[in-house]
């Protein structure tokens, strides 16, 4: 039985359930995570906001644990009505070339709130940012905690300390690490624990929440707080056809809910990072601050690599360099304590 047949059967079964009360709109929400996950706690806070502010007229029915959406085709599935609303991951979609590259354009950004604000400013200036999400109405942009470098035996204080280390890293960071003499490895996060335990790799680029949630504190001794840059991305969306059926008042409610959802995600991500760091310290992990100047040097290298990635977008008819330059100028404004002056950001 195909995946699409299973999903259709699930929808038909759901339709046979108890009918909603008169005047109540029930919308389905789908996530690959369980209800207890960091992201799901933020999702629930948003659901409660929508129900409360609508006076109970709109209810969100969650489907947790990947029951409806896949990890790679979720945008397509929401567009075709498998769920009314759901978590989306455009950076994993083969056709979303800009969305796969643009999280690399935020070198030097200082907080999750700034990640989101800068993303919205860039999207305001460049419609291409959402052109790769056809048939979807974005309901929340998500930032993330800044990864550091967890290592087994060697603390990383300076960029020179990276030389010779075999580290699991994502593609955008891998190129920078190679320039610094490290040996980046592409493997799933699920493989990291045994690979570090056996000495197959020397460490991993990971945020502090992973030190607890994936038990990485058990296989690492040092955590360098050198901040690996990262940006925001569209993370929650409603099918455009569902959006079009909402009244203007309900559309306005969901629009107000965007800031609520984004703030809840930021709060939960920060909280999970703090919990992970505390757990790691109790497990004996030593936190290592970068040497003076190391962060600025790394950010400069990361920025240069972002321009390289941006230039590759030319073949898709996207002026990636202009988008990367806009993101960099907004990061510089934030670093100088200035207002972004766009997208309603302060």
NULO-715048 format. One record per residue (C-alpha): residue number from 1; y, z, x. Coordinates in pm, 1 decimal, decimal comma. Layout:
   pos          y          z          x
   NUM          Y          Z          X
...
//
This chain:
   pos          y          z          x
     1        0,0        0,0        0,0
     2      335,1     -105,5      151,6
     3      621,8      136,5      217,5
     4      835,9      -43,3      -41,9
     5      560,0       -5,4     -302,9
     6      536,3      365,7     -229,0
     7      913,7      405,5     -259,4
     8      919,1      212,7     -587,3
     9      641,5      432,7     -723,4
    10      837,6      741,3     -621,2
    11     1142,9      614,0     -804,2
    12      941,8      540,2    -1118,4
    13      790,3      887,9    -1110,4
    14     1133,8     1040,1    -1069,9
    15     1258,7      840,7    -1365,3
    16      985,4      990,9    -1581,2
    17     1115,7     1342,4    -1517,6
    18     1331,9     1552,6    -1742,8
    19     1629,0     1357,4    -1876,7
    20     1973,1     1485,2    -1772,2
    21     2186,4     1668,4    -2022,5
    22     2430,2     1454,0    -2224,5
    23     2746,4     1387,8    -2025,6
    24     2584,5     1483,8    -1694,3
    25     2545,2     1226,8    -1415,4
    26     2259,2     1294,4    -1174,6
    27     2274,0     1115,8     -839,7
    28     1992,1     1119,3     -587,8
    29     2048,0     1216,9     -224,9
    30     1799,7     1145,8       55,0
    31     1769,5     1284,1      407,5
    32     1497,7     1268,5      672,9
    33     1546,9     1638,6      748,0
    34     1412,3     1948,7      573,1
    35     1646,7     2158,3      360,7
    36     1670,8     2420,4      636,0
    37     1803,3     2180,9      901,1
    38     2156,6     2215,0     1040,3
    39     2265,4     1886,7      879,4
    40     2103,8     1977,4      547,0
    41     2297,5     2302,3      522,1
    42     2616,3     2097,8      540,2
    43     2476,4     1852,9      284,0
    44     2408,6     2140,6       43,6
    45     2762,8     2274,6       88,0
    46     2894,6     1930,4      -10,8
    47     2660,1     1910,1     -311,4
    48     2785,1     2248,0     -431,7
    49     3145,0     2128,6     -393,5
    50     3083,1     1814,5     -599,9
    51     2906,5     2004,9     -876,6
    52     3168,9     2280,4     -890,5
    53     3469,9     2049,1     -879,3
    54     3320,5     1823,0    -1146,2
    55     3257,5     2119,3    -1373,3
    56     2886,6     2043,0    -1365,2
    57     2931,3     1684,0    -1485,6
    58     2793,1     1547,4    -1157,2
    59     2479,0     1685,4    -1000,6
    60     2314,7     1579,4     -679,0
    61     1936,1     1579,8     -666,7
    62     1820,6     1612,4     -303,5
    63     1511,1     1452,1     -156,7
    64     1441,7     1615,9      179,6
    65     1201,5     1544,3      463,5
    66     1214,0     1164,4      466,7
    67     1054,0     1129,6      123,8
    68     1272,8      828,2       35,8
    69     1457,0      698,8      342,0
    70     1330,1      571,7      675,8
    71     1499,4      639,8     1008,8
    72     1583,6      277,7     1089,8
    73     1628,9       99,2      755,5
    74     1822,0      365,9      563,8
    75     2134,4      153,1      516,4
    76     1930,1     -126,0      360,2
    77     1738,6      120,8      144,2
    78     2054,1      283,0        4,1
    79     2210,8      -56,7      -55,0
    80     1906,2     -150,2     -265,5
    81     1909,1      173,5     -463,0
    82     1615,2      363,2     -313,6
    83     1859,4      656,4     -320,5
    84     2211,9      670,4     -460,3
    85     2346,0      858,2     -157,1
    86     2191,4      930,4      177,2
    87     2211,4      989,9      546,5
    88     2271,6      668,6      740,7
    89     2223,3      592,3     1110,0
    90     2405,4      264,7     1185,2
    91     2368,1      317,7     1560,2
    92     1995,7      242,0     1520,2
    93     2040,2      -75,9     1315,3
    94     1979,0     -390,4     1519,0
    95     2253,2     -580,2     1338,0
    96     2518,9     -308,0     1382,8
    97     2631,8     -412,6     1730,1
    98     2971,5     -239,8     1719,3
    99     2835,7       81,6     1567,9
   100     2573,2       99,8     1841,5
   101     2842,9       77,9     2110,9
   102     3150,3      250,1     1969,6
   103     3031,9      614,7     2013,1
   104     3073,2      544,7     2386,9
   105     3447,2      482,1     2348,7
   106     3557,0      849,4     2327,0
   107     3554,6      957,5     2690,6
   108     3752,1     1281,8     2727,2
   109     3753,1     1376,1     2358,1
   110     3763,7     1752,4     2313,7
   111     3613,8     1852,5     1977,8
   112     3412,1     1736,9     1679,4
   113     3728,3     1739,2     1466,3
   114     3893,6     1503,0     1714,3
   115     3587,7     1278,4     1722,3
   116     3613,4     1234,0     1345,6
   117     3991,4     1195,5     1335,8
   118     3989,0      935,0     1613,2
   119     3704,8      743,4     1449,6
   120     3898,4      727,3     1123,0
   121     4212,7      610,7     1304,0
   122     4022,9      335,9     1483,1
   123     3850,0      227,0     1160,5
   124     4189,1      213,9      990,7
   125     4310,0      -34,6     1252,2
   126     3986,8     -232,1     1287,0
   127     3800,8     -321,3      963,7
   128     3510,6     -436,4     1181,5
   129     3411,4      -70,7     1213,7
   130     3276,7      -68,7      858,7
   131     3193,1     -438,2      827,7
   132     2846,6     -361,2      962,5
   133     2773,6     -138,7      661,3
   134     2771,9     -397,8      380,7
   135     2700,8     -269,6       32,4
   136     2777,6       88,8      130,0
   137     3068,6      321,9       61,9
   138     3103,9      573,3      345,2
   139     3130,8      935,3      227,2
   140     3134,5     1120,1      559,2
   141     3186,2     1056,7      928,4
   142     2991,9     1284,6     1160,7
   143     3068,8     1399,2     1512,3
   144     2841,8     1597,6     1738,3
   145     2810,9     1870,5     1995,0
   146     2867,8     1765,9     2354,5
   147     2551,6     1730,8     2561,5
   148     2520,0     1893,1     2900,3
   149     2251,6     1858,8     3168,0
   150     1942,5     2080,7     3156,9
   151     1742,3     2079,3     3480,9
   152     1420,2     2239,7     3600,5
   153     1497,9     2347,0     3955,2
   154     1833,8     2216,1     4076,5
   155     2170,7     2322,2     3931,8
   156     2422,4     2042,7     3881,2
   157     2771,2     2155,4     3986,3
   158     2913,1     1837,3     4136,3
   159     2846,3     1472,3     4062,4
   160     2675,1     1450,6     4401,6
   161     2412,6     1695,9     4273,3
   162     2288,5     1427,9     4034,0
   163     2160,2     1209,9     4315,8
   164     1783,3     1176,3     4307,2
   165     1733,5     1357,7     3975,7
   166     1507,8     1192,7     3719,2
   167     1676,5     1258,2     3385,3
   168     1607,2     1158,0     3029,0
   169     1927,1      996,6     2898,9
   170     2050,1      756,4     2633,5
   171     2151,6      403,8     2726,8
   172     2529,0      459,0     2737,9
   173     2491,2      754,7     2975,8
   174     2210,4      599,4     3178,7
   175     2435,2      339,5     3341,8
   176     2678,1      609,6     3458,3
   177     2398,3      823,8     3596,2
   178     2259,2      528,5     3789,3
   179     2596,7      480,7     3959,9
   180     2578,6      843,9     4068,5
   181     2232,7      801,4     4220,6
   182     2025,6      956,4     3942,0
   183     1713,7      796,4     3795,3
   184     1761,9      780,9     3415,5
   185     1450,5      760,4     3200,1
   186     1423,0      626,7     2846,6
   187     1185,3      839,5     2640,0
   188     1189,6     1004,0     2298,7
   189     1318,6     1361,0     2277,4
   190      975,6     1464,2     2151,0
   191      833,3     1373,4     2494,2
   192     1089,9     1570,8     2693,8
   193      930,2     1917,4     2673,3
   194      591,3     1817,3     2817,8
   195      754,7     1581,5     3068,9
   196      974,5     1861,6     3204,6
   197      690,4     2113,1     3197,3
   198      474,9     1881,1     3409,8
   199      756,5     1781,2     3642,4
   200      747,7     1417,2     3531,5
   201     1125,0     1440,1     3485,0
   202     1373,3     1679,2     3641,3
   203     1583,6     1729,4     3332,6
   204     1747,3     1595,4     3020,7
   205     2089,8     1520,2     2879,6
   206     2098,5     1736,5     2567,7
   207     2331,0     1954,4     2354,6
   208     2282,1     2329,0     2350,5
   209     2125,9     2333,5     2002,7
   210     1824,6     2146,6     2146,2
   211     1764,6     2434,0     2388,7
   212     1643,1     2636,4     2091,6
   213     1538,4     2383,6     1827,1
   214     1319,4     2188,9     2073,2
   215     1238,6     2493,7     2291,9
   216     1378,0     2318,6     2598,9
   217     1501,2     2653,1     2733,8
   218     1136,5     2725,6     2813,4
   219     1112,8     2437,9     3063,3
   220     1462,7     2436,6     3214,6
   221     1632,4     2686,6     3447,2
   222     1987,0     2552,1     3471,4
   223     2225,1     2406,5     3215,0
   224     2530,1     2228,6     3353,0
   225     2822,3     2238,4     3111,1
   226     2953,6     1904,3     3237,3
   227     3042,9     1748,2     2901,6
   228     2882,7     1413,7     2827,5
   229     3130,1     1224,5     2603,7
   230     3030,1     1122,5     2256,6
   231     3200,6      991,8     1946,3
   232     3165,9      998,1     1570,6
   233     2990,4      755,7     1336,5
   234     2948,7      692,9      961,3
   235     2669,5      929,5      864,7
   236     2661,2      963,4      484,0
   237     2705,0      681,7      234,9
   238     2669,8      583,5     -130,0
   239     2549,7      247,0     -250,9
   240     2848,9       28,8     -336,7
   241     2699,9      -56,9     -675,7
   242     2672,6      313,8     -758,9
   243     3030,2      369,0     -640,5
   244     3158,7       85,7     -861,3
   245     3009,8      251,2    -1170,2
   246     3197,4      577,5    -1113,5
   247     3518,8      643,9    -1301,2
   248     3843,1      644,8    -1099,1
   249     3855,8     1023,4    -1139,6
   250     3503,2     1064,8    -1002,3
   251     3575,0      825,8     -717,1
   252     3876,6     1042,4     -633,1
   253     3652,4     1349,5     -635,7
   254     3407,9     1193,9     -390,0
   255     3699,0     1085,4     -172,9
   256     3824,1     1446,5     -161,3
   257     3470,7     1550,4      -80,0
   258     3473,1     1350,0      243,4
   259     3680,7     1611,5      426,6
   260     3461,1     1890,3      282,0
   261     3142,3     1723,8      402,1
   262     3282,7     1646,9      747,3
   263     3411,2     2001,7      794,4
   264     3076,7     2147,3      683,0
   265     2889,1     1925,8      929,0
   266     3122,1     2024,1     1213,8
   267     3084,7     2393,1     1129,4
   268     2706,5     2378,6     1116,4
   269     2678,2     2173,0     1436,6
   270     2905,5     2413,3     1625,3
   271     2712,9     2711,3     1491,3
   272     2378,2     2559,1     1595,5
   273     2519,3     2493,3     1943,0
   274     2628,0     2855,1     1980,9
   275     2290,2     2981,6     1860,9
   276     2113,0     2749,9     2106,0
   277     2326,9     2867,4     2397,5
   278     2265,0     3234,9     2315,8
   279     1891,9     3171,0     2287,6
   280     1886,0     2988,9     2621,9
   281     2063,4     3273,5     2802,0
   282     1810,4     3519,7     2664,2
   283     1535,3     3291,2     2793,1
   284     1687,5     3313,7     3140,2
   285     1866,4     2979,5     3158,7
   286     2167,9     2991,5     3392,2
   287     2477,8     2811,6     3268,3
   288     2654,8     2625,7     3548,4
   289     3020,8     2523,3     3528,0
   290     3113,0     2188,1     3688,3
   291     3306,4     2186,9     4013,3
   292     3683,7     2128,6     3991,4
   293     3754,5     1764,0     3922,9
   294     3395,1     1675,0     3834,8
   295     3463,1     1641,5     3463,3
   296     3760,7     1410,0     3515,8
   297     3559,1     1195,3     3758,5
   298     3270,2     1169,9     3513,7
   299     3501,8     1084,0     3224,1
   300     3658,0      803,7     3428,3
   301     3317,0      656,1     3509,0
   302     3212,8      687,2     3145,7
   303     3530,8      512,7     3034,1
   304     3467,8      223,7     3276,6
   305     3115,4      188,5     3139,5
   306     3251,0      188,9     2783,3
   307     3469,5     -110,2     2870,8
   308     3160,6     -287,2     3005,3
   309     2977,5     -222,3     2679,0
   310     3283,5     -329,2     2479,6
   311     3299,6     -666,4     2657,7
   312     2943,5     -740,5     2548,1
   313     3065,3     -743,9     2187,0
   314     3259,3    -1066,8     2247,9
   315     2948,0    -1273,2     2180,3
   316     2936,7    -1125,5     1829,2
   317     3298,6    -1216,8     1758,9
   318     3418,8     -858,3     1798,5
   319     3711,5     -764,3     2023,0
   320     3536,9     -458,5     2158,4
   321     3784,9     -403,5     2439,6
   322     4073,2     -371,7     2192,8
   323     3873,0     -117,2     1992,5
   324     3776,1       78,0     2304,5
   325     4137,0       74,4     2425,1
   326     4256,7      207,1     2089,0
   327     4004,3      492,0     2101,4
   328     4105,0      573,5     2460,8
   329     4475,2      582,4     2372,4
   330     4405,9      823,7     2085,5
   331     4197,6     1048,4     2311,4
   332     4488,3     1052,6     2557,3
   333     4724,7     1154,4     2276,2
   334     4500,2     1446,1     2186,0
   335     4471,8     1551,2     2549,4
   336     4853,8     1556,6     2564,0
   337     4870,3     1769,2     2248,3
   338     5024,6     1490,2     2042,7
   339     4967,3     1389,6     1681,3
   340     4744,7     1088,7     1629,3
   341     4984,6      950,8     1369,3
   342     4722,3      767,8     1165,0
   343     4456,6      818,0      901,0
   344     4623,1     1134,4      776,0
   345     4529,1     1306,1     1104,4
   346     4761,8     1568,3     1247,7
//
